[in-house]
Amino acid sequence: MAAIRFVVIVLVISSDKHRTGSPNYRRGTRENRFHGVVRKAKITREETCNDASRGLSSQLLFKHIDAWVAELADAGDLKSLVRKDVRVRAPPQVLLFTMKPTTKPNRPFFSSGPCSKRPGWSLSALGEALVGRSHRAKPAKARIQEVIDRSASILGLPEGYICGIVPASDTGAVEMAMWSLLGQRGVEMCAWESFGSGWVTDAVKQLKLENVTHHGADYGKLPDLSQINCHNDVVFTYNGTTSGVKVPHLDWIPDDRKGLTICDATSAVFAMDIDFSKCDVVTWSWQKVMGGEGAHGMIVLSPRAVERLETYSPPWPLPKIFRMTKGGKLIADIFTGATINTVSMLCVEDAVDGLRWAESIGGLPALIRRSEANLKAMADWVARTDWVDFLAEDPATISNTSICLKITADWYTALPAEEQAAKAKQLVSLLEKEGVGYDFASYRDAPAGLRIWGGATVETADIEALLPWLDWAFKQIA
Ligand SMILES: Cc1ncc(COP(=O)(O)O)c(C=O)c1O
């Protein structure tokens, strides 16, 4: 099917040069003045395809114009709006309306992990890294301890909860918790995307647990959380990074639960208001919301989780990097700066840098606000855009970090799955080539679409700058 080649706007402005000099024109904000000019445009459409439904309605076209004008006005780039060819006397002038935006995000980093570094970050942030020193040396241990202390303080961990740095990133932290704690009672395994499903595989196929209840849901949905029996142990993901679906709250976890709740919160911690009192184990990694370097995992344990560690020995062997107890006692050193094995002091330094930045901007509330502002910018755009929607079906579950979008245009949804995936990839690589946005294709196992990271290190202005490019790129692949 032939695509629309272009849309032509005929601007009926008899003398824009004179208009820009008129008193009326000088009144009001620059942006409004340009809206005024553009709204005088009469729009015609020229289509080379028979399928008129694929053309842009004039209403939609005006929406694009508005976004374009606002963007140019923001960028102070008003000259390029009133192009020379529109400003000459003889009407009507014709402007090819290809709508390639002019403003690019300052930091085009929208990956869901490793995520964008904090604003203002440069390699010089690592200048004080204790490289070449033993991680057991006093100053190195102090730096490791600083990561633990600042993390616990920013997150406001409840009294009695402990926090440690462990090997193998978030996966290491989740699996050491599963291997160390599960098997004492039944387990409720909850999964609504790829990583949660991985933990189900661990429980069923690797640990070969027998009493497992699986609470599963497709991409975009959550299982019925009220059906989860918290007198069993529970393993769940706070934010499904690959589906953009988060749990809206933890009210479904009773305070008097008998089981332990193990929460993989890697793409939620520092961006969502997690009620830690409902969790017995919380895990994350440095490269997500704080934009640190990937390598190590973080694990938080409640007093009940520590009690389980000290009173229960699983029937399977535990490799050294999973062991948190010795002789039936917690290895407390792991939670006070003496890591199980060697850490990267460069990564530690970067983690400290991120945490200091978080404190400097106002701590957890500021981090959450920044991330929610990013989601708001996306949501406003989704609301006014007719080709895209959130993958999350329930608005209360839409992630403010891994913002997953599906393409809803009729011509797109009519394509076979592989072609949909190829088109979405084409859109992303178009914008990568333009240097506008990197790494925002949906996860390989997730439905085809886009996944744009909106964590706290991403500036809302950069999300806003990306949006017109998404519209532009979508037109290119149509
Ligand atoms: C929810 C979730 N769990 C686990 C992981 C694996 O994390 P890591 O690579 O830090 O082990 C990821 C990575 O994106 C994730 O999003």
The ligand as a Tripos MOL2 file, in Angstrom:
@<TRIPOS>MOLECULE
LIG
   16    16     1     0     0
SMALL
NO_CHARGES

@<TRIPOS>ATOM
      1 C1         12.9610   -6.6860   37.1650 C.3       1 LIG1
      2 C2         14.3720   -7.0830   36.8550 C.ar      1 LIG1
      3 N1         14.9320   -8.0900   37.5410 N.ar      1 LIG1
      4 C3         16.1930   -8.4730   37.2950 C.ar      1 LIG1
      5 C4         16.9620   -7.8610   36.3490 C.ar      1 LIG1
      6 C5         18.3560   -8.3170   36.1180 C.3       1 LIG1
      7 O1         19.1660   -7.3460   36.6500 O.3       1 LIG1
      8 P1         20.7520   -7.4320   36.6730 P.3       1 LIG1
      9 O2         21.1910   -7.3390   35.2630 O.co2     1 LIG1
     10 O3         21.1110   -6.2530   37.5100 O.co2     1 LIG1
     11 O4         21.1040   -8.7260   37.3010 O.co2     1 LIG1
     12 C6         16.4300   -6.8040   35.6170 C.ar      1 LIG1
     13 C7         17.2210   -6.1380   34.5820 C.2       1 LIG1
     14 O5         16.7680   -5.2730   33.8690 O.2       1 LIG1
     15 C8         15.1100   -6.4070   35.8880 C.ar      1 LIG1
     16 O6         14.5780   -5.3980   35.2170 O.3       1 LIG1
@<TRIPOS>BOND
     1     1     2 1
     2     2     3 ar
     3     2    15 ar
     4     3     4 ar
     5     4     5 ar
     6     5     6 1
     7     5    12 ar
     8     6     7 1
     9     7     8 1
    10     8     9 2
    11     8    10 1
    12     8    11 1
    13    12    13 1
    14    12    15 ar
    15    13    14 2
    16    15    16 1
@<TRIPOS>SUBSTRUCTURE
     1 LIG1         1 GROUP 0 **** ****
